[in-house]
Amino acid sequence: MDVDKELKVIESSIDETVINIDHSNGLYFPIRLSYFELNHYKEFIKKLNKERLACKSYTEKQAYVDKYKKIYLSERRKYNRLLRNLNNGTAEINYSAMTKEMEESVFDFFNFNPSISLKENVKDYMKKKLKQRINESNQELYKLKHYPADYINTFSTYIGPLSISKYGNNMIFYKDVFIAATDSHSYSVFYNENSLEDTKRALLNILAYFNGQPYFYFTENYDFNRKICDLYEQFDLLDMLRLRKNNFFNSKQKEPFHLELPILKRKNRYTVVGFEDSKHEMIFELYHASLKQFESLPRCVFLYRVFEYGAAHHYKQVFKPSNYKPEDALHYYVNEIMNHKYNPLFYVDFGTYLIEEEKRVITARKAKYINFTTKLKEEVKKIKKEWSNHSYLSKKTIGSIIYVTGRNAAAHGGSGRGNARYDYDMNYKHLNDVNIFLELIARYLIEKLNPNLANMVERRTSYYKKYNDYNVFNEQEKGQAE
């Protein structure tokens, strides 16, 4: 297909002084106005898509990138000219005359300003629509320049078990691989024949860190996928906080905690999230593995693996100890985590409790968003105080407690009564306390070894409230206003 030749035909066919939304049936006016676009380009892109999708290799598809650039540049130029002409009065909008009743329904449909004429309202609306189309062209041009993989990669496999992005239209890139929404409520990975399996894994592992949830790429085995989905859906990072409750195992109340997906910051406000290359992809994989452990005991072992990797690539590199002891490194990081500004991971405390036997909801406090890592820091302070008053633990350093009564007790079986056990009120809860330290250390090391991740998450809770629109927050704000 000769793109230059086709574009010349399209450009010459577009009258830059008339925007036509006319239709023989006036009832179609709202549709024509709402969905206005230059169909010449839309149809041309469809034809080019058909050609590109028939290509088999990376090299063949890569050749189409410049073709798309030419189309979107031409399209953007035309939309800009129409907007300019509409602003300076050299372009008009063509539509059929309407009865008074039809005009009234149009005003209601678009919530038009009744103090100005239909003509002026339509003009203002069209300006917004043209700006929207210009932004859409810019979006595609941005991807073509910085993330051409969108036009080269092909669909691979689904991701389970839960939603992976706050915004369904986000495209999340790492190197030459990206994740995007596909079917309803599902996400998939897209890659090409040059992509590495390590890159696919790394992208999913990075997202697992940000989201605090375990994921996996679907296999060809349906039964296995279903079992793993059912399993991973049960994981809840907030159980670390629930287990801090003294009466947790005896309580019949349903805790009102709900972990939110983070709002990842987009590139230049486009629907693109891009992660920079990491020299430490393995630390994400190790942390992701810890998210697949549902109980305190195995999770302690897997979180410790993150610390071991981090200590080898950070602590030992910085301090170069002649006689390395993990207790010393752990003690060092226990102090560092309290001053570190983490990427936020928010959860909602709805402030209500459900007593299932009585089918009764109790409001205990105001609903609010809480930063998970901030809350863990608060628990660290409490745990330190509890350990300082313990007959045995008070004689050991924090690093030693984490290493000996945490990691060693969980990982080994030769210590007799010193082995970690599933006595939920004692060993189990103690390991959860250890895990709170290790969770913060793991996230600290991930962010320390990947400083480019800093400030990738929206910190303003107003954005989360706006997105989720929970009634409990709306009612609180309404009550404050009254």
Buried (B, 14 or more C-beta within 10 A) or exposed (E): EEBEEBBEEBBEEBEBEEBEBBEEEBEBBBEBBEEBBBEBBEEBBEEBEEEBEEBEEBEEBBEBBEBBBEBBBBBBBBBBBBBEBBEEEEBBBEBBEBEEEBBEBBBEEBEBEEEEEBEEBBBBBBBEBBEEBBEBBBBBBBBBEBBBBBBBBEEBBBBBBBBBBBEEEBBBBBBBBBBBBBEEEEBBBBBBEEBEEEBBBBBBBBBBBBBBBBBBBBEEEEEEBEEBBEBBEEBBBBBBBEBBEEEBEEEEBEBBBBBBBBBBEBBEEBBBBBBEEBEBBBBBBBBBBBBBBBEBBBBBBBBBBBBBBBBEBBBEEEEEEEEEEBBBBBBBBBEBBEEBEBBBBBBBBBBBBBEEEEEEEEEEEEBBBBBBBEBBBEBBEEBBEEBEEEEEBEEBBBBBBBBBBBBBBBBEEEEEEBBBBEEBEEBBBBBBBBBBBBBBBBBBBBBBBBEEBEEBBBBEBEEBBEBBEBEBBEEBEEEEEE
